[in-house]
Amino acid sequence: MSLVLLRYRGREIRAEDTAFIQGLIAQNPLWSRRRLSAELCRAWNWIQPNGALRDMVCRSLLLQLHRAGLIELPAKRMSPPNNVVERRPPAPVLPLWEGPRQCRLRELGALEIRQVRRTAQEPLFGQLMQTHHYLRYTQPVGEHLKYLVLAGSEPIAAMAWSSAPRHLAARDRFIGWRPEVRRQHLHLIGYNTRFLIMPWLEVPRLASHLLGRIARRISADWRALYAHPIHLLETFIDPARFQGSCYRAANWICLGLTTGRGHNARTSRRDQPRKELWVYPLGGDFRARLGSGS
C-alpha cells in the first residue's frame, strides 16, 4: 500500500485514491466539479446518517488535492456566491416588549419550546440573534438545530446547537476517546453555540430551566432531522464575561480551560482568549454510546 498523501476528515488519501479520482475525470470529461463530487461520494460511500451525500466535504477535499497539484480538476463553469460568507445578516427585529420585565419563572406561564430549523420561523431566530446576542448571528455549517422559546406568542429566548469541534483534549480525555474512535463518533455530540435570553427579561432560574428542558428532547429532535441521536452536549464560556451559573445549576460539568489556540491552529502559540469547556452527558452510558471502553 502506498504512503498517505493527505489525511482529511478521518480519511487517508493515498496515491491510488488520487489515481481513481483522476481516472473519473479522464473518463468523464463533460462532468462538472459538482457532478464529480457527487459521484465520488457514491463511489466512496461518503453518506451522512440521514442518507444525504457529504458533498461539501468532498468538494473541499477535491479543491485541496487540486491546489496541492495531486489532481487536476475540470475548469470552473460558474462561481456562485458563497452563501455562508456572503449571506446578508437578518434584518433587525423591533423590541417585543417596551421595557424591562422582572418576574418569577412561574409567572411567565406555560413555555413552548420550538425547534425551528427548516421551518417558517427560522428567519425570526436569526433576527433575534443578530439584534440581541453579543456575538450576533452566524449561519451554522453542517448539522444544527435552532430553538425558539415562547411565553404565549412572544419569543423570550433562543438557542443554537451545531456539530462539535473536531478535537478538544479535555473532552476527549473525559470520554476516553482514541483518535480513530473520535472520528467515528464525533457526530454524536451537540455543541451549544448560542444561548440568548431576551435582554429585557430578568427571571431567576429561567436559563437553567431551559437548558434542562432542551437536554430532555434534543437527541430526539436531532434524530428527526439527521437520522441519528446525540449523547453528549458541550459549550464554551468566556470567563471574562460569564460565570457559567446557569450551566452549573443545570448540572453541566466544567472540564477546565481551553488552550486558547483555536480549532484551526497551526502552531502551539496561544492567540485567542482561553474559555471554559462545559459538558452534559445525556445518559449514564454515554461513554459506551460514544465508542469508549472506559
N, C-alpha and C positions, 0 to 999 in steps of 0.2 A: 504494500500500500504506500502511496506517495506521501510526501510531507504535507502538513497542514499549511495552506497558504493564508488562511484567514479564519477567524472564529467570529460568527455573527449570530446573535440571539440564541446561543447554545448549539448552533450547528457548525461543524468543522467543514470548511470548504477546501477541497484538495484539487490537484491538477485534473483528475478525472471528472470532477464536477464542472470546472470551467470548460473542459473539452465538451462535455454534454451540452452546456449552455450554448457554446459557440456552434455546435452541430445543429441545434434547434434554429439558430439564427441563419445558418447557411442553407438549411433545408427549406426554410420558410421566409424568403427574402421580403415578402409583402407584409409580414406581420408588423404591427406597431409595437412599441415598447409595452403598451398596456396589454396587448394580446400575449406577448412573450411572457410577461409576469404571470398572467393567469394560467397559461399552460404549464409554466414551471411549477407553480403552486400545486397543480393537479399531479404532475409527474412526481414531485417530492412529498405529496400528501401534506402540504402546508395548509392545514384547515383549522379554523377556530372551533371551539367546542359547540358553537351554535350552527356549524356547517358552512359558514362563510369562508372564502379564501383569505389567507393572510396576504392580501395583495399589496398593501402599503409597505409591509415589512419586506416583501420580496422585491418590490421596486427599489427600495433603499439599498438592498444588497446588490442588485444589478448595477445601480449607479456607482456604488463603491468599487465594485470589481472593474467597471469601465474606467473610472478615474485612476485606478491603480495599474491600468494597462493590461489586465488579465483577460478581459474580453473586449470586443468592440460592438457596442450597441448600435442598432439602426438609428438613422438620423431622426431627430425630433420632428413630429408632424405638426405639433401645436404646443403652445406654452400656456395652459390655463392658469388662472390665478390660484395661488396657494390660499385655500380657504382658512387655514389656521393662522397664517401670518398676516394676510390682508383682510381678514374679516373685520368689518366695522363693529365697534363696540355697541352694545344695545343702547337705545335711546334712554335717557334718564326718566325715571318714573317719579311722579309727584308724591310727596309725603301723604300717607293714607290717614294719619291722624294729625290734627293741628298742633297738639302739644304733647308733653311727656305724660306717660301713664304709669302710675305705680299701683300695684295690686298684688294680692296673693295668687298663687297658681290656680287654686280652685275658682277664683273669681273670673278667670278667663273663659270658664265654661268648657264644654267638650272641644278638644283639639283634634283636628283632622290632619293626618299626615298623608300627602300625596306624592307618589313617585311620578315626576313629570317629564322624564326623559322620553323623547319621541311622542309627546302629546302637544296639544294646542297651548298649554300653559308653560312650555319650556321658554319662550321669549320673556315672559314675566319673571321667571327665575333669573335670567341674565340681566334684566333691567335692575332688579333689586340688588344683585351682587355688584353691578357696575356703579350704582348710586351710593350704596351704603357700606360696602365692605372695604376695609383699608387697603386690601390687595387688588381691588377691582375685579372685573370679570375676565377670566381666561377660558377659552374654549378647550376642554379636555381632549386629549388624543387617546384612542384606544377605548377599552371598556370603561363605562362610567354610568353613574346614576345621579339624578338630581331630585331633591326633595323640597317641597314647599309645605309649611305648617300653617294651618288656617285656624283662627278663632272666629267662628261664624263664617262670614265671607271675606274677612280681612287676613291677608298673609302677615304673619308675625315673625317667621323665621325661615331660613333656607339653609340647606346643607348639601355639599357636593362630595361625591366619592369617585375614585378612579382606580386604575391599575396601580399596583405598588411599585416603588423604585426597585431596580434590579438587585442591588446589593446594599445591605445595611448590616454591618458587622455585629452590632449588639442584637439586632433582631434575629439574625441567622444563628447566633450562639444560643439565644433564648429558645428557639425552636429546636436546635440541634441539627441544623442543615449542613450537609456537604454540598459543594458547588453544583455537582451534577443533579442532586435531588432538588436543590433550589430552582434550577432552570425548569424542571419538570412541573413544579408545584406553585410557582410564583403567582400564577393567575388566580390562586385560591385565597389571595389576601386583598382586602379592600382598604384603600388609602383615603382618609378624610382630608380633602384639600381645602375646603372652605366650610366655615360654620358662622352663620350670621343670625344674630338676634337683632330685630329692628331697634335702632338706637334710641327711639323714643319710649321704649319699654323698659321697665325696671321691675322684674318679677323674680323673687328669690326661688332658686331650685328649678327654674324653667329649663335651663341649658342641660343640666344633668338628667332631668326627666326626659327630655327629647333624645338624648344620647341612649338612654336605656330603651326607649320605645323603638328607636331605629335599629338597635342591636338585635331586637327580637324578630325583626322582619326582613332585614337587609339581605340575608342569604337567600330567602325565597324570592325576593324581588330580583336579585342578580340571576338566579336560575331562570326566572321567567323571561328575562331579556337575553341572556347569554348562554343558557343551557348548561350551566354548572353552578354549584354553590360556592360560598366562601366560608372560611373557618377562622380567620383572624382579622381584626381591624387594627389600623395603625394611623398615627398622625404625628406631626411635628408641632412643637410650641416654642415660640420665641420667648425665652425667659426675661428678656429685656422689656417685653410688653405685657406678658401674661404670667399668671402663676399656675395655670392648669387646674384651677379649683374645680371646675365642672367635671373634668375628666376624672380627677381623683374621687369626687363624690359619686361618679357613676362606676367606680371600681376598676378604672383603667390602671395599667401598671406602667410606671416610668422606668425605662431601661437605661437612662443616663443621657449624656450629651453626644451629639454627632461630632464628627471630626472637623467640620467646617470646610471641607474640601469640595463639596458639591458632587452630584451624581455623574458628571462628565469630566471629573478632574483628571488631568494628565500628569500631574506631579503630586508630591506629598505636601506642598505648601498650602497652608490654610488661607483661603481668600473669601470666605463667607462667614457670617455670624454662626456660632455654634447653637444648635437648637436641641431641645429635649425631645426624645423619641418615646412616645407612649403607645401601648398596645392593649388590645382587649380580645381575649380568646372567646370564641363562640361555641364553647363546649369543652368539657373536661378531657376529651380525647382529641383535641385539636392537633397535637403533635403527630399522632398516628395518621390523622387525615391529611396532614401536610407532608407525609412521607418520611418522618423522622422515627428512628428506632428508639430515641431517648425516652 
